[in-house]
Structure formats: structure tokens, C-alpha cells
Amino acid sequence: MAVGQGADRGLDDIRAKVEAGERLTHEDGLRLYETDDIHTLGELANVVRERMHGRRVYFNVNRHINYANVCVLRCKFCSFYYPFGKSADDGTPQAGDLVHAATPYELTVEEIVSRATEAYENGATEVHIVGGLHPKLPFSYYTDMCREIRKACPKMHIKAFTAIEIIHFTRIAKPRMTVAEVLTELRDAGLGSLPGGGAEIFDDRIHEEAFKNKVGEVEWFEVHRTAHELGIFTNATMLYGHIETRSERVGHLIKLREHQEVSLAKRNSHFNCIIPLSFIPDGSALGNLPGPTGLEDLKTLAVSRLMLDNVPHVKAFWIMQTPKLAQISLDWGVDDLDGTVVYYDITKREGGSDGVTHQEMTIDSLRRLIGEAGCIPVERDTLYRPVERLADGSWRVAS
């Protein structure tokens, strides 16, 4: 690959490492973040992307369901939660309340199954389910949810529950259960994989300041280690653009890489994908922060691809990065745009906490975004197997 005019020659040693397939260091990651040569950064990220996937870009037909927003936590970056114990009627803030959703809700199992069935009948191959840590919903609510979806939608993959939720389930189960026991019961009920949320930034300072009541990296990795030992595939996230530094982001990525190294060598499954999540401050207790720029989004997606050489896929979640920037990121190391989504209540780019929850992308729109970027659209299932659509409207995993 030729060095273009105006390229940052200070990246020549990193370029040599990337072209040779050598692993990058923490210092390398920081230098990639700090360069003004965004085009060379994209080129380097695409060396890795195209080595793995050529010009293929993946998407899926999915449906997100957020089962409840009532939560015992008070994370400063979150505008989704409604604080447990607060009356929805009195309007009186309780001590310690932060900015939060105006109205609490919780869906019944029947409502969740109805939404999943609607998506399934419209061709969805995946349902993605997460919610707040609701202290009054029993563990049976979650196993019943998976079991009833499996009955109604036998081919649909259930990707559900972050590591934080899994830890919560161990505590509400009667008698208490281990992480392995919770995951085994959920798997037996129909759970297919974990989405990977709740990682935020693996750093004690960030944990203490932004989400100190939430379990930290030790517990997050315990859940994913156990899932991988049980043969349950998972994903990983990084919430960036709030109070963390670039160095802390790079450290986060290296910790994921180290975990993946062991899973690939010794465990029955591993991380399928890294999803860098762009922090949207509107409606949160950190609403005074500007959030990341589009340039920082591109840099973070590219650095994620370059640092995580052992994670197969990098996703630009178009809800967070916007469809237009997600399209551009396909030349900055990204090979996945997520899917149709339909409804997403956790983050609302338009209008902050009062923004719309109907956030949908059609199959045709996803294909157009990918094709216009000079890439080949590939519909996938949750485990990245190509999906073939049949003439009668049904689908199957391609051989």
C-alpha cells in the first residue's frame, strides 16, 4: 500500500506492523488516536477489515425489545432508566435522583412474545432483548420470556441480557444461583447469545465517577468467561465519548483482546463482535458534555478494528453513529451495520429523553447504504452465517 501525499510518516512503523499482521501496543493505539491523518488511519483499519472480510458488509433483520426501564441503578450516562421506588405520580425527586425517564414501564411476557412474533412473521431472524435491573420481577419472568419466544418463534435467535442483568438474576433467584447456573437455565429456555452491553469503560476511575453502583469489569468478564466456557457466543461493547480518556479507551480494547485470546485458545466460544457505542449526552446526568464528534467516532471505530485483531467483526450501530456516518465508517474498518432494529428505547438521538423510540431501517435502506459505499451487502444471522431469503418469504441459513 503506497503512502499518499500528506500522509503521517510517523505512522510508518505502525503501517509495517499492520501489513505484517503484527499486534499493536497501547502506545500504538494512542498514536493512531492522536494522528491528524484520518485517511491513513482508515486505510490501515481497512487493511485488517479486507483481510478478514473483503468488501462484504453484514446486516440482519432483527427487532429490539426493552422489557422494562425501572432500574435500581443510577448511572450518570443513562437517560433510559426510571428509578425504582420513585412514584410516577408525585413528581417529587428523591435524594440521589439524577436525570431519568419520565415514565416507568414494564412489559408482560405476553407483550414481549407478541412483539417478537410480529417481527418473526415479518422475517426477523433475531430478537435483541435488554432492560433495566427491576428488583420485583422474578427470575422466572426471564426464563418464561425465552421459553415462550422459543415456542412461538422456533427459528428466531434470542440475543438477550447484558452481563449486568445476568449478575442481577443471580441475586434475585431464590435460592441464589451462580452465573453458570443462570446462564444454563436461560440457555435451556432458549437463550442463544449475549449482546455484550454494560461494559462501558474498564477503568476504576470511570467506574467510581460514572456508574459506581454497577458491577465493574471483574464481574463483566466473569459472565462472558462463563458464557464462553458454556459455548454461548457473546459480543462486547465500549461506551466512549463521556469522561474517559483516549488512553483508557485503548486500555479497554486491550483487555477485551486479552480475554478473547484465552477464549479462542481454551473455551468453547468467544466474542463475535465489538460494538463501540457513541455516548449521547442528551437526557442524561452528563448532559453538559458535548459527546464525541463524527471524527472521533471514525477514529474509535478504526482504532477498535486495529487493536482487536482477534475479534472477527466491528459494528457501527447506526442508532448511535447515525446512518450516514455508519456508511462512511465502512471505509474505516467497519464490516457490520447491525440491523432493522425497529424500536429502540435506550438511546434516542432526536429529542433527548423525549425522542422517538421508533427507529427503523428497512432491508432496502441497509442494502443501499452498503452498496453506495462500494461494498457487498450480506444478510447474516446472529452468528454471522449468511441468510438466504426464499421465494415464499421464508428464510434459511445458507449452506
Secondary structure as GFF3:
##gff-version 3
##sequence-region A 1 399
A	DSSP	three_ten_helix	9	11	.	.	.	ID=ss1
A	DSSP	alpha_helix	12	20	.	.	.	ID=ss2
A	DSSP	alpha_helix	26	34	.	.	.	ID=ss3
A	DSSP	alpha_helix	38	53	.	.	.	ID=ss4
A	DSSP	beta_strand	56	60	.	.	.	ID=ss5
A	DSSP	beta_strand	62	66	.	.	.	ID=ss6
A	DSSP	beta_strand	70	71	.	.	.	ID=ss7
A	DSSP	beta_strand	82	83	.	.	.	ID=ss8
A	DSSP	alpha_helix	109	121	.	.	.	ID=ss9
A	DSSP	beta_strand	126	130	.	.	.	ID=ss10
A	DSSP	alpha_helix	139	152	.	.	.	ID=ss11
A	DSSP	beta_strand	157	160	.	.	.	ID=ss12
A	DSSP	alpha_helix	163	172	.	.	.	ID=ss13
A	DSSP	alpha_helix	179	189	.	.	.	ID=ss14
A	DSSP	beta_strand	191	194	.	.	.	ID=ss15
A	DSSP	alpha_helix	204	210	.	.	.	ID=ss16
A	DSSP	alpha_helix	217	229	.	.	.	ID=ss17
A	DSSP	beta_strand	233	240	.	.	.	ID=ss18
A	DSSP	alpha_helix	246	266	.	.	.	ID=ss19
A	DSSP	beta_strand	271	278	.	.	.	ID=ss20
A	DSSP	alpha_helix	294	307	.	.	.	ID=ss21
A	DSSP	beta_strand	313	314	.	.	.	ID=ss22
A	DSSP	alpha_helix	318	321	.	.	.	ID=ss23
A	DSSP	alpha_helix	323	328	.	.	.	ID=ss24
A	DSSP	three_ten_helix	329	331	.	.	.	ID=ss25
A	DSSP	beta_strand	336	339	.	.	.	ID=ss26
A	DSSP	beta_strand	341	343	.	.	.	ID=ss27
A	DSSP	three_ten_helix	352	354	.	.	.	ID=ss28
A	DSSP	beta_strand	358	360	.	.	.	ID=ss29
A	DSSP	alpha_helix	363	372	.	.	.	ID=ss30
A	DSSP	beta_strand	376	379	.	.	.	ID=ss31
A	DSSP	beta_strand	387	389	.	.	.	ID=ss32
A	DSSP	beta_strand	395	397	.	.	.	ID=ss33
###
